[in-house]
Amino acid sequence: MSVNQIQNPKSKIQNPEYPHAVWRLLITPPLDGATNMAIDEAVLYALAEGNGVPTLRFFQWDPPCLSLGYNQHWDELDESTCRQLGYTWIRRPTGGRAILHTDEVTYSLIIPQDDPRVQEGIVGSYRVLSFGLLNGLARLGVRAQQATKEDLRASRQASKGGPVCFDTPSRYEITWQGKKLIGSAQLRRKKIVLQHGTLPLCGNLNRILKVLRFSEAEREQQRELLPQRAATLEQVLGKVLSFEEVSSALAQGFTEELNLTLQEISLTEQEQQLAGKLRANQYANDNWNKRI
């Protein structure tokens, strides 16, 4: 996305809902899963130490990667099949359940915990930040909604706590016609908020079922149910949009809803070095990935 700066028209309003802020827009090339997670955490630590800036990041995964939630047991993964298919796998620093990252736009927001946009706590900040996602989707022609308590209750009763993230929306996650469209998760550490999330662009969402452990009966049941509970952007719009188109629209949505100016700036040398260490010592290391 060739955007050097995205200016929000709301910044000219005398009394905007949130004070105008300048954040970094970080667009990274497709990277392996361990590197992607290491970059997010490196940005968090740099910001906590006073050497970074609030950041909105968009990224992709190459090769495809299965990510497990922070507290998800790794034996829910079929590691052998994962290798056979050419997928990698990691454990995320955030909670939730398994996601297969491929053919998608992934976003992350790394901002101070005292920012007024996230001061309402985890659930409250989900609500606020989701307005940026909804605005961006509307720019693409998608009439999406925030998941309600009723949506959450009905989905949980149906899913019975399965290992797949996209079979159940959390409160204020993004849905379309009752189907989960964007899954998000959040971490708060060192007075910094890291929220990241996934918007599948295209492809068969049931691909994840190949690399998770199920009985044959459970797998067949999931094959039928997952398409009823989740959707890709292609299914919503009837066409495939590029990573650049979608990330640009979402960036515009965040600038408008959160009263931002985004400046496209690369990682600092310090952040790159820290990401390298985090990748080697944590995200590409079985001591972390198989700790549960």
C-alpha positions as CSV (number, residue, x, y, z in Angstrom):
1,M,0.0,0.0,0.0
2,S,1.7,3.2,-1.2
3,V,0.4,5.5,1.5
4,N,2.8,7.9,3.1
5,Q,0.2,9.6,5.3
6,I,-3.5,9.1,5.9
7,Q,-5.1,12.3,7.3
8,N,-8.4,12.1,9.1
9,P,-10.9,14.9,8.2
10,K,-12.3,14.7,11.8
11,S,-9.0,16.2,13.1
12,K,-10.3,19.6,11.9
13,I,-13.4,19.3,14.1
14,Q,-13.2,21.5,17.2
15,N,-14.4,18.9,19.7
16,P,-13.8,15.4,18.3
17,E,-14.8,12.4,20.5
18,Y,-11.1,11.5,20.9
19,P,-8.1,13.9,20.9
20,H,-6.3,13.9,17.5
21,A,-3.3,11.5,17.5
22,V,-0.5,10.6,15.1
23,W,0.3,6.9,14.9
24,R,2.6,4.9,12.7
25,L,1.2,2.9,9.8
26,L,3.4,-0.2,9.5
27,I,3.0,-2.4,6.4
28,T,5.3,-5.5,6.5
29,P,5.9,-8.0,3.7
30,P,4.6,-11.6,4.0
31,L,6.6,-13.3,6.8
32,D,6.6,-16.6,8.7
33,G,4.4,-16.8,11.7
34,A,7.2,-16.7,14.3
35,T,8.5,-13.5,12.8
36,N,5.1,-11.9,12.6
37,M,4.4,-12.5,16.3
38,A,7.9,-11.4,17.3
39,I,7.4,-8.1,15.5
40,D,4.2,-7.3,17.3
41,E,5.8,-8.0,20.7
42,A,9.0,-6.0,19.8
43,V,6.8,-3.0,18.9
44,L,5.1,-3.4,22.3
45,Y,8.3,-3.5,24.2
46,A,9.8,-0.5,22.3
47,L,6.7,1.5,23.1
48,A,6.8,0.5,26.8
49,E,10.4,1.6,27.0
50,G,9.7,5.0,25.5
51,N,11.5,4.2,22.3
52,G,8.5,3.4,20.1
53,V,5.3,5.0,18.7
54,P,1.7,3.9,18.7
55,T,1.3,1.6,15.7
56,L,-1.3,0.2,13.4
57,R,0.2,-2.7,11.4
58,F,-1.1,-4.8,8.5
59,F,0.6,-8.0,7.6
60,Q,0.4,-11.4,5.8
61,W,1.8,-14.9,6.5
62,D,4.1,-16.9,4.3
63,P,4.0,-19.9,4.5
64,P,0.5,-20.5,5.9
65,C,0.6,-20.7,9.7
66,L,-1.6,-22.2,12.3
67,S,-1.6,-20.1,15.5
68,L,-2.8,-21.4,18.9
69,G,-4.2,-19.2,21.6
70,Y,-2.0,-18.4,24.6
71,N,-3.6,-21.1,26.8
72,Q,-4.6,-23.6,24.2
73,H,-3.0,-27.1,24.5
74,W,-0.7,-27.9,21.7
75,D,-1.9,-31.4,21.4
76,E,-5.1,-30.1,19.7
77,L,-2.8,-29.6,16.7
78,D,-2.0,-32.4,14.3
79,E,1.7,-31.5,13.9
80,S,2.5,-34.2,11.4
81,T,-0.2,-33.1,9.0
82,C,0.8,-29.5,9.4
83,R,4.3,-30.3,8.2
84,Q,3.0,-32.4,5.3
85,L,0.9,-29.5,4.1
86,G,3.8,-27.1,4.3
87,Y,2.2,-25.1,7.2
88,T,4.1,-23.8,10.2
89,W,2.6,-23.3,13.6
90,I,3.1,-21.0,16.6
91,R,1.5,-20.0,19.9
92,R,0.2,-16.5,20.0
93,P,0.8,-14.1,23.0
94,T,-3.0,-13.5,23.1
95,G,-5.8,-15.8,24.0
96,G,-8.5,-17.4,21.9
97,R,-8.4,-20.6,19.8
98,A,-6.8,-21.9,16.7
99,I,-6.6,-19.9,13.5
100,L,-5.1,-20.9,10.1
101,H,-3.5,-17.8,8.7
102,T,-3.6,-17.8,4.9
103,D,-5.3,-15.7,2.3
104,E,-6.1,-13.0,4.8
105,V,-5.4,-9.5,6.1
106,T,-4.1,-9.4,9.6
107,Y,-4.0,-6.2,11.6
108,S,-2.4,-5.3,14.9
109,L,-2.8,-2.2,17.1
110,I,-0.1,-1.4,19.7
111,I,-0.9,1.6,21.8
112,P,-0.5,2.9,25.4
113,Q,-3.1,1.6,27.9
114,D,-3.9,5.1,29.0
115,D,-5.0,6.2,25.5
116,P,-8.6,7.3,25.8
117,R,-9.6,4.9,23.0
118,V,-8.8,1.8,25.2
119,Q,-9.3,3.1,28.7
120,E,-12.7,1.3,29.1
121,G,-10.9,-2.0,29.7
122,I,-10.7,-5.0,27.4
123,V,-14.3,-5.4,26.4
124,G,-14.9,-1.7,26.2
125,S,-11.9,-1.2,24.0
126,Y,-13.1,-4.1,21.7
127,R,-16.2,-2.0,21.2
128,V,-14.4,1.2,20.4
129,L,-11.7,-0.4,18.1
130,S,-14.3,-2.4,16.2
131,F,-15.9,0.8,14.9
132,G,-12.7,1.3,12.9
133,L,-13.1,-2.1,11.4
134,L,-16.8,-1.6,10.7
135,N,-16.0,1.7,9.0
136,G,-13.3,0.1,6.8
137,L,-15.6,-2.7,5.8
138,A,-18.3,-0.2,4.9
139,R,-15.9,1.4,2.5
140,L,-15.6,-2.0,0.8
141,G,-19.4,-2.3,0.6
142,V,-19.8,-4.7,3.6
143,R,-22.6,-4.1,6.0
144,A,-21.2,-5.8,9.1
145,Q,-22.2,-5.7,12.8
146,Q,-20.7,-6.0,16.2
147,A,-21.4,-9.4,17.8
148,T,-24.0,-9.0,20.6
149,K,-24.4,-10.9,23.9
150,E,-27.2,-12.9,22.3
151,D,-24.9,-13.8,19.3
152,L,-22.2,-14.9,21.8
153,R,-24.6,-17.0,23.9
154,A,-26.1,-18.8,20.9
155,S,-22.8,-19.6,19.3
156,R,-21.2,-20.9,22.5
157,Q,-24.2,-23.2,23.1
158,A,-23.8,-24.5,19.5
159,S,-20.0,-24.8,19.4
160,K,-19.5,-26.5,22.9
161,G,-16.0,-25.0,23.2
162,G,-14.3,-26.4,20.2
163,P,-10.7,-25.6,19.2
164,V,-11.5,-23.4,16.2
165,C,-11.5,-19.6,16.7
166,F,-13.9,-18.7,13.9
167,D,-16.7,-21.0,15.0
168,T,-17.7,-18.5,17.8
169,P,-17.6,-14.7,17.9
170,S,-16.6,-12.9,21.1
171,R,-18.4,-9.7,22.3
172,Y,-18.0,-6.9,19.8
173,E,-16.2,-9.0,17.2
174,I,-17.3,-8.4,13.6
175,T,-20.0,-10.5,12.1
176,W,-21.9,-10.5,8.8
177,Q,-25.4,-12.0,8.7
178,G,-24.6,-13.8,12.0
179,K,-21.3,-15.2,10.7
180,K,-18.0,-14.3,12.2
181,L,-16.0,-12.2,9.7
182,I,-13.1,-10.7,11.8
183,G,-11.7,-12.5,14.9
184,S,-9.6,-10.4,17.3
185,A,-7.7,-10.9,20.5
186,Q,-6.0,-8.6,23.0
187,L,-3.0,-8.5,25.3
188,R,-2.2,-5.9,28.0
189,R,1.4,-5.9,29.2
190,K,3.7,-3.2,30.6
191,K,0.9,-0.7,30.3
192,I,0.6,-1.3,26.6
193,V,-2.3,-2.7,24.7
194,L,-1.7,-5.1,21.8
195,Q,-4.8,-6.1,19.8
196,H,-4.6,-8.1,16.6
197,G,-7.1,-9.7,14.4
198,T,-7.8,-11.6,11.2
199,L,-10.0,-11.0,8.2
200,P,-10.1,-14.0,5.8
201,L,-10.1,-12.8,2.2
202,C,-10.9,-16.0,0.4
203,G,-10.5,-19.7,0.4
204,N,-12.1,-22.6,2.2
205,L,-12.3,-22.0,5.9
206,N,-12.6,-25.7,6.5
207,R,-8.9,-26.1,5.6
208,I,-8.1,-25.6,9.3
209,L,-9.9,-28.9,10.2
210,K,-7.2,-30.9,8.4
211,V,-4.6,-29.8,11.0
212,L,-6.6,-30.2,14.2
213,R,-7.2,-33.4,16.1
214,F,-10.8,-34.6,15.8
215,S,-12.6,-37.9,15.7
216,E,-14.0,-38.5,12.2
217,A,-17.5,-37.9,13.5
218,E,-16.4,-34.6,15.1
219,R,-14.5,-33.6,11.9
220,E,-17.5,-34.2,9.7
221,Q,-19.7,-32.2,12.1
222,Q,-17.3,-29.3,12.0
223,R,-17.2,-29.4,8.2
224,E,-20.9,-28.8,8.2
225,L,-21.0,-26.2,11.0
226,L,-18.0,-24.0,10.4
227,P,-19.3,-22.6,7.0
228,Q,-22.6,-21.7,8.8
229,R,-20.7,-19.7,11.5
230,A,-18.0,-17.9,9.7
231,A,-17.4,-16.2,6.3
232,T,-14.7,-14.9,4.1
233,L,-14.8,-11.5,2.5
234,E,-15.1,-13.2,-0.9
235,Q,-18.3,-14.9,0.3
236,V,-19.7,-11.5,1.4
237,L,-18.8,-9.5,-1.7
238,G,-18.8,-12.2,-4.4
239,K,-15.3,-11.3,-5.5
240,V,-11.7,-11.4,-4.2
241,L,-10.1,-8.2,-3.1
242,S,-6.4,-7.7,-2.7
243,F,-4.5,-7.3,0.5
244,E,-3.7,-3.7,-0.5
245,E,-7.3,-2.8,-1.2
246,V,-8.5,-4.2,2.1
247,S,-5.7,-2.9,4.3
248,S,-6.1,0.6,2.8
249,A,-9.8,0.7,3.5
250,L,-9.3,-0.5,7.1
251,A,-6.6,2.1,7.7
252,Q,-9.0,4.8,6.5
253,G,-11.7,3.4,8.8
254,F,-9.4,3.6,11.8
255,T,-8.3,7.2,11.0
256,E,-11.9,8.3,10.8
257,E,-13.4,6.5,13.8
258,L,-10.4,7.1,16.1
259,N,-9.4,10.6,14.9
260,L,-5.9,9.7,13.7
261,T,-3.3,10.7,11.2
262,L,-1.3,7.6,10.1
263,Q,2.3,8.0,8.9
264,E,3.8,5.1,7.1
265,I,7.1,4.4,8.9
266,S,9.3,1.3,9.0
267,L,10.5,-0.7,12.0
268,T,13.4,0.9,13.8
269,E,16.7,-0.9,14.1
270,Q,16.0,-1.5,17.8
271,E,12.7,-3.1,17.0
272,Q,14.2,-5.3,14.3
273,Q,16.9,-6.6,16.6
274,L,14.4,-7.3,19.4
275,A,12.1,-9.1,17.0
276,G,15.0,-11.3,16.0
277,K,15.7,-12.2,19.6
278,L,12.0,-12.8,20.3
279,R,11.7,-15.0,17.3
280,A,14.7,-17.2,18.2
281,N,14.0,-17.5,21.9
282,Q,10.3,-17.6,21.9
283,Y,8.1,-17.9,18.9
284,A,10.3,-20.3,16.9
285,N,11.1,-22.3,20.1
286,D,9.3,-25.4,21.3
287,N,9.8,-24.3,24.9
288,W,7.2,-21.6,24.2
289,N,5.1,-23.3,21.6
290,K,4.8,-26.6,23.5
291,R,4.7,-25.1,27.0
292,I,1.1,-26.3,27.4
